[in-house]
Amino acid sequence: MSVQSPATATAAPLTWIPTVEQQHKTRLWDFMTWVGEHRQIGLTTYREAWQWSVDDLSGFWDAVREYFDVVGEGFDGPALAEERMPGAVWYPRAKLNFAENVLRHAANPELADSTAILTIQEDDAMTELTWRELESRVSSLADHLRRLGIGEGDRVAAVLPNVPEAIIGLLATASLGAIWTINSPDLSAAATLERLRQLQPKLLIGVDGYQFNGKYFDRLDYLAEVEAGLPERTHTILLRSPHGTGQLGAGRLDFAGLLTDTVEPRYQRVAFGHPLWVLFSSGTTGKPKGIVHGHGGITLEALKGTGLNQDMGPGDRYYVAANTSWMVWNTLVNNLMSGASVVTYSGSPMFGRTDRQFDVIALTRATMFATGAAYLSLVEKSGIAPVPSRDLSRLRSILSTGSPLPDSTWLWVHDHLKRDVHLGSDSGGTDICSGFIGSNPLEPVRLGELQGPLLGVAVEAWSESGQRVVGELGEMVIRRPMPSMPVFFWGDGDGSRYRSSYFETFPNVWVQGDWITETPTGGFAVHGRSDATLNRGGVRLGSADIYAALQHVPEVKESLVIGLEQADGGYYLPLFVVLDAGSELTDELTATISSTIRRLTSARHVPDEIVQAPAVPVTHASKKIEVPIKKLFTGHSPETAINRGSLANPDAVDWFIDRARNYLAQQQQQ
C-alpha cells in the first residue's frame, strides 16, 4: 500500500512527557521486560511493542494471557488458531470464566481485605466492599440464581443505575455461564423493552427507584411495565433503594436477602467465545443491535487495555460516572480485572455544581478519571477553577472519550486542573467494548492527538480506494482480528447484519465508521463519524473540526452541523447552535462564529447558514445524532429517521422535525 504524506508537516506541541523513572515503573515496561526474558523478543519502545503485537497477533495475545496468569485450561496451541474477519478462531480448546478471573484477586493476601468497590453518594456518604466481601456476595447471589434455574446460556437482564449491585449481578451471572445485559432505569419502558425483548431473559433484576440530582425517581410502575413485556421471565429480583417504599410485592425477591449466604465460590468454565454479555448499539435510526462479546475476548482485552495501555493495577482507583446503558460502564469490571479498585457513583455528575466530579475524585482519591470530552469542555467554559478547594494529588491520568477533545480544553486541563496529569483521548466503541487508538504510558502526548494505536490493534487510515494514507483524512480500518470483536449479533442467524456493519466497504477489513488522520509522528486525530461526513466540492470535512473551533466562541453552548446535497448539484451546510442563557444570535455573533471556524479550520468549513436551536438531541452516551437529523432534512419520516427511545432528550427532536419540514417545502418551491 502506498503512503501519502503532506509535503510539509508541523508536529503539534507536547503536553505531557513521561520521565524515564515513570516509564520504568509501568506494568507495560515490566511486560516488555518479561517478553524479553520469556519470549526472547527485545522491546525497548512502545512502537516496537505495538509493531510486534500486530505482526505476531497470536504470540502477543498469548503473552498477555501468560503474563497476567489468566485462570483457565486448554490454552495449549496458538492463541489465534484461524485468522479471518469475521470469524477468527481464538483458543479453540480453552475453557475459562470471566468472573473467576476478576475475583481471583480475593485470594491474594495482599488484596483480599483492601477495597474493591468504593461507592459515593450525592451527599458524599461513602461505603466500601473489599475483594473478599465482593467475592462472597457474588457467590451467594450466584447460588440463589442456580436455585432459580438460571444456568449456562440463560439471559439475565438488569435495569439498574451505577451501583455495586450491578457489578455483583454481572459477576454472579457470568460465574454461571449465563448471559448478562444491563440498561439504565432512566430509559423509557418502551426503549428498555425494545432491547430486552430480543433476548427473552429468564430473570429480571430491577430497582424500585433512584436518586439523581437531588430528586428521587420512583420506578415501580416502570418496572411492572417492563415485567409485563417479558413473557419468558420467571423471576424478578428487586433492589430496594434507601429512598424507596421498601415493599417487595408482586412475588419479587429481595436483592439484599440473596447476598448473605456463606457459599464456596463456583465458576462454570466455558469456551473462549461463550457469550458473556450483550451490549446494545444506540439504535438512533432503528432497532438497537445486540452486540455479543465472549468471556475470553473480554478477559484478554480488559487485561491488555487497562493493565498495559492504561497502566492500571493494584493500588490504583478508577472513577467514571457512566450510565449503565453505555459500554463505558463495563470498564469498571475491566479495571477490576487488572486488580484496580473502582468507584461507583449513580448521582448527577453536576450535582450542586458543574465541577462536581472533581469533588468525587478528591474524596475517593481516584488515580484515574474517565469522562466524556463534552464534560471537560463544559467545565472549561463555565470558568470554574476546580483545583483550589480539592486535593487531586493522587490523580495521575484522565481518559477523555465519546467525542474529540478540543485543543482549548486540552490546554485548560493542564493549565487549570493539573499540569503533570497524563491526559489522553481514546477512541473505541461498543463494538469491541474497548479502544482502537488512544493512550499509552511510555510516549509523550501531543496537543490534539491520540497518542497512537493501542496494542494488538492493526489500525490505519485508508482512502476510498483502499490505500493507506498518512497526513490526510481517511477511513479508520482494522486490518487484523482482535479477540474482543463481537462473537455475533443477537438474532443475526446468518451473520448478514454483522458483515454489513463492518465488512462491506473493504472485504475482510473491519471499517469502524470514523474519519481519522494518522499524523507523520504516529499519532491520530479523530474527525467524527464517516457516515456524517461533510463533502463540499469533493473535499471531505470532519464535523468534529467545526465543533472544536466553536470551543473558542464562549456564547455557543452546543452545536450540530449537517451537509445536504441539493437537486441542482449544490451543497447546503447549516450549523445549528445552542447559546448560553442571555446570548442572542446577532449579526455580530454570527460573524464571529464564521470567522472563528474559518481561522481555525478552513474556508470550506464555514457554514452556509447559522441557526439558533433550543437544544441538540443526544444519545444516552451524550453523542450528537447527526445522521438521523440529516435524514429528516432529506425527506425521511420522523418515525423511520429517529428512534426517540435512544435519546436522552427526545423532545429536542421536535424543533428539528419542524425545521426540516420547512426546508423541504422551500426546496419543492424552487
Number of C-alpha atoms within 10 A of each C-alpha: 8 9 11 14 14 11 6 8 11 8 12 14 11 12 19 18 17 15 11 9 8 12 17 15 12 19 18 23 22 15 19 22 18 17 19 14 11 12 13 10 14 15 19 12 13 20 17 12 21 20 17 18 20 22 13 13 24 20 17 22 24 20 20 19 20 13 15 17 10 22 17 18 13 13 20 11 13 15 22 22 14 14 15 13 20 20 14 16 18 24 23 18 14 19 20 26 27 30 28 23 21 22 24 18 22 21 13 12 10 10 20 19 15 18 21 26 26 21 19 20 17 20 9 13 9 15 13 18 18 18 25 21 19 23 28 22 25 28 26 21 25 29 23 16 22 14 10 13 13 22 21 19 16 19 26 28 29 26 24 27 27 23 19 21 20 20 19 23 25 25 29 29 30 30 30 24 28 23 27 25 26 30 23 19 26 21 18 17 19 15 20 21 20 17 23 26 15 15 22 18 22 20 23 24 24 30 22 24 25 21 19 16 13 12 9 13 15 18 18 18 12 20 22 13 14 22 21 12 18 19 12 14 17 14 18 22 21 25 24 19 15 11 13 18 12 12 12 15 9 8 10 16 16 18 18 14 13 18 22 13 14 11 16 10 17 15 18 17 23 24 21 27 25 23 26 31 25 25 28 24 20 22 20 20 19 16 17 19 21 24 23 25 27 25 26 28 24 26 24 22 25 24 26 25 25 23 25 25 21 24 24 28 21 17 12 20 27 29 26 25 21 26 22 25 26 23 21 23 19 22 22 24 22 27 26 26 28 25 26 26 29 28 28 27 25 23 23 18 23 15 15 11 12 18 21 16 22 21 19 23 24 18 16 21 19 24 24 24 22 21 20 22 20 20 18 20 21 17 20 24 19 12 8 13 14 20 15 9 10 13 15 22 13 16 21 16 23 21 19 24 21 18 21 24 28 24 16 17 24 22 17 19 20 16 12 15 17 18 14 16 21 23 27 27 28 28 22 16 17 19 23 22 23 25 21 24 25 25 33 23 25 22 17 16 25 21 21 25 27 26 25 25 25 27 29 26 21 21 21 21 25 26 15 10 8 16 15 20 22 24 22 19 22 25 23 26 27 21 17 20 24 24 26 22 24 25 23 23 22 18 13 12 10 10 14 10 15 20 17 10 14 21 17 13 17 15 11 17 19 23 22 19 17 21 27 25 23 27 23 17 15 15 21 27 26 27 23 21 21 21 11 22 22 24 18 17 9 7 10 16 23 22 23 22 20 24 23 22 21 23 22 19 16 13 20 23 18 20 21 22 23 21 23 17 14 11 10 7 7 10 16 16 20 17 20 22 23 20 20 12 9 6 12 15 17 9 9 9 16 15 13 15 23 19 16 19 24 17 13 15 16 14 12 17 22 20 21 14 12 20 15 14 18 14 20 24 26 19 19 21 19 18 17 19 20 21 19 21 25 19 19 24 22 17 13 15 13 19 11 13 20 23 19 23 23 25 26 18 16 16 13 17 23 12 14 22 16 12 15 21 16 12 15 14 11 10 11 8 6 7
